[in-house]
Amino acid sequence: MSMPLPKPERYTTQHIYDLPEGQRAELIDGQIYNMAPPTRIHQEISFSLSRSIADFIDSKKGSCRVYPAPFAVFLNQDEHNYMEPDISVICDMDKLDDKGCSGAPDWIIEIASPGTKHMDYGIKLFKYRTAGVREYWIVNPMTGIVNVYDLEHDIKTDQYTFQDEIPSCLFDELIIRPKDLLL
């Protein structure tokens, strides 16, 4: 009688690359988390935020780059962590290669959904903080709230509504107005 091989205790990035075409997942500390397809509003927010940030960087002739998902982030530069943040802003071009970003992006934005809330506000906040992400936003279209974490200075955590003007911690002059981004 043949027995199936036991599943590994810790998955690696190779398991992510071995997934069937089109199946998206993240790998956090050797555990695979499947990702559901994003909703229309999720995509509108992601596109509008990405465009606003990229336009600001371009207007200042900055060198940072904005990458919306799907974009691979090898957060801890190991084989047990592979993430696809909704938006990644990378200012250190040495972290970029053909596969994605090796190390912590400077700014990460996650757009919460009912299925990702516990990950975005818990596990990912911890992982991003310990990996060296400088700024982290959680945009929650269900509540109309944006949580902003200044992880670089660990001195400010603010909560805003979609009606507010939200300053970036990373870029002094960048103000995001979520109400202006939504159709």
N, C-alpha and C positions, 0 to 999 in steps of 0.2 A: 504494500500500500504506500503510495507516495503522499507526502505531507507538504503543504505549502511552506515556503521559507518564512521564518518569522520576520515581521516588519522590524526595521532597525529602530533602536531606541531613540536615535537622533537622526533626522533627515539632513541631507546636505543640499547645496545648490544644484548638484547634478540631478537630484530627484525633481527639482523644479524644472530644469531643462528637459527632463524626460517626460513631463506631463503631455497629454495629448494636445495637439494644435488647438489654440483658442482657449484653453483652460488656463485661467489666471489664479495664482496663489502667492502668498507671501510665506517666508520662512523666518521664524523668530525663535532663536535659541534651540534650533533643531526640530521645531514643531511646525507642521504645514497648516496654514489657514487658507481655505478656499475663499475666493473673492467672487461675489455676485456681480453681474453686469451693472454698470451705473445707470441711474435714471436720467431722464431728459434734463430735469432741473439741476442735477448734480453736474452734468456735462456743461450746461450753460454757465453755472457758477465757475467751474474749473477753467473753461475757455476765457471767460471775461476777466477773472483774476490774473490768469497767466498773461493775457494780452496787456492788461493795465500795468503789471509789474515790468514786463519786457519793454513796453513803451517808455516807462519812466527810466529804466536803465539805459535804453538807447538815447533818450533825450539828454542824459547826463554824460553820454559817451563812456559809460561804465563797462567793465569787463566781465561782470557776472552774467550767467546764462540761466534761463528759465526753462525747465523741462516738465511738461505735464505728463501724467501717466498715460500709457504704460512706459515707465522708465526705471531701469534697474538701479537700485541703490544697495551696495554691499556695505551695510552700515558699519559693521565691526571689522571689515576686511578679513573675514574668515568664511569658512564653508558652511556655517550654520545660521547665517542671517542674510536674507535677501528680501528687500522690501520694494514696493512700488507706491511711494507716496503720491497723492493726487497732484501735488505741485512740489517740485524741488528747485531751489535756487542755489546755484553753485558759483562761488567766486574764485575758488582755487582751481585753475584749469589743470593742474597736475593731478587732480583727483579723477579726471575724466579719461576714459578710453572707449574703445568701440563697444564694450559691453554695457557701460553706464558710468556710475559714480562709485569709486572705491574710497569709502570713508564717509564721514558725516557731511551732508549738504549744509550750507549756511542757514537756510530758511526752508522749512517744510510746512505745507498747508495740507491738512486732511479735511475732507468734506464728509461730515458724519451722515450716517444713514441708520435706520433702526437696527440693522445687523452688525454695524461696526462701532456703535457707541462705546461699548466696554473696552474695545481695543484702542480706540482713539484717545479716550480720556484716561486710560489706565496703562496698559502694557506699552503702547507706543509712546506715550508721554515719558514714561520711565526710560525706555530704550533711547529715545531721541536725546533726552537730558544727559544720560550717561555716556552717549557716543560723541557728544560735542556739538550737536546742532545748536546754533546760536539763537534762533527764533522759531517758534512753533505756533501755528494758528489751527484752531479747530472751528470750522465754519459749520454751523448746524442749521440747515434750511427748515427743519421741522419746528424749531423754537425761535428762529430769527436771531440767534445769539452767536457771537464770535468770541471765543476765548483766545487771548493773546498771551503767550508765555515768552518772556525775555530770559531765555535759558543761559545766555552768555553772562549776564550780570546777576541772575537769580535774585533780582530785587523787585521785579514788577510782574504781576499777573493781573491783567485787566480783562473785564468782560464788557462787550459792547453789543448793541442791538444793530440790526441791519439799517436802522435810520441814522446811526452815528457816523462820524468821520473817524476812521481808525488809522492812527499813525503806525508806521512800521518802526520796529526797534532797530532794524539793520540799516535802513536808509532814512536819514534825518528828514528829508523833505517829502517823502512819499506818504500820501494820505489816500486811503481807500474808502470809498463810499459805496457800500454794498447795494443800497437802494438804486444807485445809478447804473449798476451792472446788470440788474435783473430786468427781464422783458415783461 
